[in-house]
């Protein structure tokens, strides 16, 4: 122990000394309430000065490198499109469509909520936008029908996380950039798990409705004229995910081009065709998108600098050697990856965890001949779980802000949904074709 602290003080570049030092620096700065950009930057700079004696200008170079890949252009585009459609009428149209077909059934309202989150996620690619758009409309209806508020908020939070899996997914874009994996293949591979997860949540909603049948009031069945009206109103919204997936599937457009098209399409729908938004709304949406994109790209740039430094010190290789994963099965490696991302996303923003852990696991993924697309879907699912899992899931705090409810009440009903998310994780590990079947059909 004395030798350990002696090495840390003298700056001897031992693997465990560097790892311990970087970890302590980041935890202390996080405890002092600094934003995550600061701990990552300070840790990399101190590591370069104290252990490597390397010019710190390399930090700036790596930050620029981190935000340079062309695939990242899709991130602000999808954020912009999601913001426009959230401000407009797209979410309402999708909700009316689903509710007209399923709302009158036993468990129809929560099933409609779940399917609406899935559909809106396929349009926006944003979990928080889905929480806001779907939650504000469906929560009052569910409360009026007699559902408990803890169940309603848990359903909205977790069903919104299906947006991580259904394309377009911002998490998949970032993972594809970091792991040098095809974003188009990741998009297609996420469809199967996303649909199965929506079905699992719908089944639980139905069983919940049976258990509390005496307290729940069924809504009136929609007429066929109302159904046709809902279909007509939502056609424009439904065309967008079909065009994105179809365009990528056919090879006509890249994910970046699809993202650019989604912005143009959203503006045409909300400003020209339905006229729910005006020029000022688009300007406000652009400003909001710029602020979110700046935060995301700052994290991406700093994450790249930190990842470069730990790779420079060969910390990932040393940690992986100590885990002795080379002789283990691919399923066990997938389990370790899932567990690492899940624990990380419980405590820190999922984007930060993605930026830190992906470079660590890429070498072992390559050595084990694991399909990087399968790993990407597994990682994205863990990001979804982390976004809805206490203590720091971002969607939990979004729900607190939107619904004006206390923290403990918001997380009270999340356990059954998180259990189902774990079931989905196990299914992906043991039955990888759930994710790879459509990918192989489209690209092989």
C-alpha positions in Angstrom: 0.0 0.0 0.0 2.9 2.4 0.9 4.5 1.6 -2.5 1.2 2.4 -4.2 0.9 5.9 -2.7 4.6 6.4 -3.2 4.2 5.7 -6.9 1.3 8.0 -7.1 3.2 10.9 -5.5 6.4 10.4 -7.5 4.4 10.1 -10.7 5.6 6.7 -11.7 3.3 5.7 -14.7 2.0 2.5 -13.3 -1.3 1.3 -14.7 -3.1 1.1 -11.4 -1.7 4.4 -10.2 -2.9 6.3 -13.3 -6.3 4.6 -13.2 -6.8 5.4 -9.5 -5.7 9.0 -9.9 -8.0 9.7 -12.9 -10.9 8.0 -11.1 -10.4 10.1 -7.9 -10.1 13.3 -9.9 -13.3 12.7 -11.7 -15.3 11.6 -8.6 -14.1 14.6 -6.6 -15.0 17.1 -9.3 -18.4 15.5 -9.8 -19.0 15.6 -6.1 -18.2 19.3 -6.2 -21.0 19.6 -8.8 -18.9 20.4 -11.8 -20.5 19.5 -15.2 -19.1 16.3 -16.7 -17.1 18.2 -19.3 -14.8 19.6 -16.5 -13.8 16.2 -14.8 -13.0 14.6 -18.2 -10.9 17.5 -19.3 -9.0 18.0 -16.0 -8.3 14.3 -15.7 -6.8 14.1 -19.2 -4.7 17.3 -18.7 -3.4 16.2 -15.3 -2.6 12.7 -16.7 -0.7 14.3 -19.6 1.3 16.6 -17.4 2.0 14.4 -14.4 2.4 10.9 -16.0 3.3 11.5 -19.6 5.0 14.9 -19.8 3.3 15.5 -23.1 2.3 18.8 -24.6 -1.3 19.5 -23.5 -2.1 21.0 -27.0 -2.9 17.4 -28.0 -6.1 17.8 -25.9 -7.4 20.5 -28.2 -6.4 18.5 -31.3 -8.3 15.4 -30.0 -11.4 17.5 -29.2 -11.5 18.7 -32.8 -10.9 15.2 -34.0 -13.8 13.9 -31.8 -16.4 16.2 -33.5 -15.0 15.9 -37.0 -16.6 12.7 -38.3 -19.3 13.3 -41.0 -21.7 10.9 -39.3 -22.1 13.4 -36.4 -23.8 15.9 -38.7 -26.9 13.6 -38.3 -27.1 14.4 -34.5 -28.2 18.1 -34.7 -30.4 17.3 -37.7 -32.4 14.7 -35.9 -32.5 16.9 -32.8 -33.8 19.8 -34.9 -36.5 17.6 -36.6 -37.6 16.2 -33.2 -37.9 19.7 -31.7 -40.0 20.9 -34.7 -42.4 18.0 -34.5 -42.6 18.3 -30.7 -43.7 21.9 -31.0 -46.1 21.0 -33.8 -49.0 18.5 -34.1 -47.2 15.3 -35.0 -47.4 13.7 -31.6 -51.1 14.5 -31.2 -51.8 12.9 -34.6 -49.9 9.7 -33.8 -51.7 9.4 -30.4 -55.1 9.8 -31.9 -54.3 7.1 -34.5 -53.2 4.5 -31.9 -55.9 5.4 -29.4 -58.7 5.1 -32.1 -57.7 1.5 -32.7 -56.7 0.3 -29.2 -58.1 2.8 -26.7 -61.4 1.0 -26.0 -59.8 -2.4 -25.2 -58.8 -3.7 -21.8 -55.5 -2.0 -21.2 -56.1 0.0 -24.3 -54.9 3.4 -23.0 -51.6 2.2 -21.6 -51.0 0.1 -24.7 -51.8 3.2 -26.8 -49.3 5.1 -24.8 -46.6 2.5 -25.3 -47.2 2.2 -29.0 -47.4 6.0 -29.4 -44.0 6.3 -27.6 -42.6 3.8 -30.1 -44.0 5.6 -33.1 -43.0 9.0 -31.9 -39.6 7.7 -31.1 -39.3 6.4 -34.7 -40.0 10.0 -35.8 -37.9 12.0 -33.3 -35.1 9.7 -32.1 -35.2 11.5 -28.7 -36.4 9.9 -25.5 -36.9 13.2 -23.7 -38.9 14.7 -26.5 -41.1 11.6 -26.4 -41.6 11.9 -22.6 -42.7 15.5 -23.1 -44.9 15.1 -26.1 -46.6 11.8 -25.3 -46.6 12.3 -21.5 -48.4 15.7 -21.5 -51.2 14.3 -23.7 -51.7 10.8 -22.3 -51.1 11.2 -18.5 -54.4 13.2 -18.0 -56.4 10.6 -20.0 -54.9 7.7 -18.0 -55.5 9.4 -14.7 -59.1 10.1 -15.7 -59.5 6.4 -16.6 -58.4 5.3 -13.1 -54.8 4.2 -13.6 -52.4 5.0 -10.7 -50.1 7.9 -11.3 -47.0 5.8 -10.4 -47.8 3.3 -13.1 -48.5 6.0 -15.7 -45.2 7.9 -15.1 -43.2 4.6 -15.1 -44.9 3.5 -18.3 -44.2 6.9 -20.1 -40.6 7.0 -18.9 -39.7 3.5 -19.9 -41.7 3.3 -23.1 -40.1 6.5 -24.3 -36.7 4.7 -24.0 -37.7 2.5 -27.0 -36.7 5.6 -29.0 -33.1 4.6 -28.2 -33.6 1.4 -30.3 -36.0 2.5 -33.0 -34.3 4.5 -35.8 -33.3 7.3 -35.9 -31.3 6.8 -32.7 -28.8 9.5 -31.6 -27.1 6.9 -29.3 -26.6 4.6 -32.2 -25.1 7.4 -34.3 -22.6 8.2 -31.6 -21.7 4.5 -31.0 -21.2 4.0 -34.7 -18.9 6.9 -34.8 -16.9 5.8 -31.8 -16.7 2.1 -32.8 -16.3 2.7 -36.5 -19.5 0.7 -37.2 -22.1 1.3 -39.9 -24.8 3.6 -38.5 -27.2 2.3 -41.2 -26.8 -1.3 -40.0 -27.3 -0.2 -36.4 -30.5 1.5 -37.4 -31.9 -1.6 -39.1 -30.7 -3.9 -36.3 -32.5 -1.8 -33.6 -36.0 -2.3 -35.2 -36.5 -5.9 -34.0 -35.6 -5.4 -30.3 -37.6 -2.1 -30.3 -40.7 -3.9 -31.5 -40.3 -6.8 -29.0 -39.8 -4.4 -26.2 -43.0 -2.5 -27.1 -44.9 -5.8 -27.1 -43.4 -6.7 -23.7 -44.5 -3.4 -22.2 -48.0 -3.8 -23.8 -48.4 -7.2 -22.3 -47.5 -5.9 -18.9 -50.0 -3.0 -19.4 -52.7 -5.5 -20.2 -52.0 -7.6 -17.1 -51.9 -4.5 -14.9 -55.3 -3.5 -16.3 -56.7 -6.9 -15.5 -55.5 -6.7 -12.0 -57.1 -3.4 -11.4 -60.1 -3.9 -13.6 -62.5 -2.7 -10.9 -60.8 0.7 -10.7 -60.3 1.3 -14.5 -62.9 2.8 -16.8 -62.8 1.8 -20.5 -63.2 4.6 -23.0 -65.8 4.6 -25.8 -64.9 2.7 -28.9 -64.0 4.9 -31.9 -66.2 4.7 -35.0 -64.8 3.7 -38.3 -65.2 7.3 -39.5 -63.1 8.4 -36.6 -60.5 5.8 -37.3 -60.2 6.8 -41.0 -60.0 10.4 -39.9 -57.1 9.5 -37.5 -55.3 7.6 -40.3 -55.7 10.5 -42.7 -54.3 13.0 -40.1 -51.3 10.8 -39.2 -50.3 9.7 -42.7 -47.7 12.5 -43.1 -46.1 11.7 -39.7 -46.0 7.9 -40.5 -44.3 8.5 -43.9 -41.2 10.0 -42.3 -39.9 6.8 -40.5 -40.8 4.8 -43.6 -38.8 7.1 -45.8 -35.8 7.1 -43.4 -35.7 3.3 -42.9 -36.5 2.6 -46.6 -33.9 5.1 -47.8 -31.2 3.6 -45.7 -32.3 0.0 -46.3 -32.2 0.6 -50.1 -28.9 2.5 -50.0 -30.5 5.6 -51.6 -29.5 7.8 -48.7 -27.0 7.7 -45.9 -28.1 8.3 -42.3 -26.7 11.8 -42.5 -28.7 12.5 -45.6 -31.8 11.0 -44.0 -31.4 13.3 -41.0 -31.2 16.4 -43.3 -34.3 15.2 -45.1 -36.1 14.7 -41.9 -35.7 18.4 -41.0 -37.0 19.5 -44.4 -39.9 17.1 -44.1 -40.8 18.3 -40.6 -40.7 21.9 -41.7 -43.0 21.2 -44.7 -45.5 19.3 -42.5 -45.7 21.7 -39.6 -45.2 25.1 -41.4 -46.6 24.6 -45.0 -49.1 21.7 -44.9 -50.7 21.8 -41.5 -49.5 25.4 -40.6 -49.2 24.7 -36.9 -45.9 26.5 -36.7 -44.6 29.8 -38.1 -41.2 31.3 -38.8 -40.6 32.4 -35.2 -41.3 28.8 -34.0 -38.7 27.4 -36.3 -36.2 30.1 -35.2 -36.9 29.2 -31.5 -36.5 25.5 -32.4 -33.2 26.2 -34.2 -31.9 28.1 -31.1 -32.9 25.3 -28.8 -31.3 22.7 -31.1 -28.1 24.7 -31.2 -27.9 24.8 -27.4 -28.5 21.0 -27.1 -26.0 20.3 -29.9 -23.4 22.4 -28.2 -23.7 20.4 -25.0 -23.6 17.1 -26.9 -20.6 18.1 -29.0 -18.7 19.4 -26.1 -19.1 16.1 -24.4 -18.1 14.2 -27.6 -15.0 16.3 -28.1 -13.9 16.0 -24.4 -14.8 12.3 -24.4 -12.5 11.8 -27.4 -9.7 13.6 -25.7 -10.1 11.5 -22.6 -10.4 8.3 -24.6 -7.3 9.2 -26.6 -5.3 9.7 -23.3 -6.4 6.4 -21.7 -5.5 4.6 -25.0 -2.2 6.4 -25.1 -1.4 5.1 -21.6 -2.8 1.6 -22.7 -5.2 1.6 -19.7 -7.9 -0.3 -21.6 -5.5 -3.0 -22.6 -4.2 -3.4 -19.1 -7.7 -3.5 -17.5 -8.9 -6.0 -20.1 -5.8 -8.2 -19.5 -6.6 -8.2 -15.7 -10.1 -9.3 -16.5 -8.8 -12.2 -18.6 -11.6 -12.0 -21.1 -9.6 -13.5 -24.0 -10.5 -17.1 -23.1 -14.2 -16.5 -22.2 -17.2 -17.0 -24.4 -18.7 -14.2 -26.5 -21.9 -14.4 -24.4 -20.0 -13.7 -21.2 -18.2 -10.8 -22.8 -21.5 -9.4 -23.9 -22.7 -9.8 -20.3 -19.7 -7.9 -19.0 -20.3 -5.1 -21.5 -24.0 -4.9 -20.6 -23.2 -4.9 -16.9 -20.6 -2.2 -17.3 -22.8 0.1 -19.3 -25.8 -0.5 -17.1 -23.9 0.4 -13.9 -22.3 3.4 -15.5 -25.6 4.7 -16.9 -27.2 4.4 -13.5 -24.7 6.9 -12.1 -23.7 9.1 -15.0 -25.3 10.5 -18.1 -25.5 7.7 -20.7 -23.7 9.7 -23.4 -20.7 10.2 -21.1 -20.6 6.5 -20.3 -20.8 5.7 -24.0 -17.8 8.1 -24.7 -15.7 6.6 -21.9 -16.4 2.8 -22.1 -16.7 2.3 -25.9 -13.0 2.8 -26.6 -12.2 0.5 -23.7 -14.2 -2.4 -25.1 -13.5 -2.0 -28.8 -10.2 -4.0 -28.6 -11.8 -6.9 -26.8 -14.8 -6.9 -29.2 -12.4 -7.2 -32.1 -10.4 -9.9 -30.4 -13.5 -12.0 -29.6 -14.8 -11.6 -33.2 -18.1 -10.2 -31.8 -20.4 -8.5 -34.3 -20.0 -4.8 -33.6 -23.6 -4.2 -34.7 -24.9 -6.6 -32.1 -22.7 -5.0 -29.5 -24.0 -1.6 -30.5 -27.6 -2.7 -30.0 -26.8 -4.2 -26.6 -25.0 -1.0 -25.6 -27.9 1.1 -26.8 -30.3 -1.0 -24.8 -28.2 -0.4 -21.7 -28.3 3.3 -22.4 -32.1 3.1 -22.5 -32.2 1.2 -19.2 -29.9 3.8 -17.6 -32.0 6.7 -18.8 -35.0 5.3 -16.8 -33.1 3.8 -13.8 -32.6 5.6 -10.5 -30.7 7.4 -9.2 -29.7 9.7 -12.2 -31.7 8.6 -15.2 -32.3 11.7 -17.4 -35.8 10.7 -18.3 -36.7 10.5 -14.6 -35.8 14.2 -14.2 -37.5 15.1 -17.4 -40.7 13.5 -16.0 -40.2 15.3 -12.6 -40.0 18.7 -14.5 -43.0 18.0 -16.8 -45.4 16.3 -14.4 -44.4 18.3 -11.3 -44.2 15.2 -9.1 -41.6 14.3 -6.4 -38.7 12.0 -7.2 -39.9 9.0 -5.1 -43.3 9.1 -6.7 -41.9 9.2 -10.2 -39.7 6.1 -9.7 -42.2 4.1 -7.6 -43.6 2.0 -10.4 -40.4 1.6 -12.5 -39.3 -1.8 -11.2 -41.6 -4.0 -13.5 -40.5 -2.1 -16.6 -36.8 -2.3 -15.7 -37.2 -6.0 -15.2 -38.6 -6.3 -18.7 -35.7 -4.3 -20.0 -33.4 -6.8 -18.3 -35.3 -9.7 -20.0 -34.8 -8.0 -23.3 -31.1 -7.7 -22.6 -30.9 -11.5 -21.9 -32.8 -12.2 -25.1 -30.3 -10.2 -27.1 -27.4 -12.0 -25.6 -28.8 -15.5 -26.0 -30.7 -14.9 -29.2 -28.7 -12.3 -31.2 -30.7 -12.9 -34.4 -33.4 -10.7 -32.8 -31.2 -7.8 -33.8 -29.2 -9.3 -36.7 -32.0 -10.9 -38.7 -33.1 -7.7 -40.4 -29.6 -6.4 -40.6 -28.5 -9.5 -42.5 -31.6 -9.3 -44.7 -30.9 -5.7 -45.6 -27.1 -5.7 -45.9 -25.8 -9.2 -46.5 
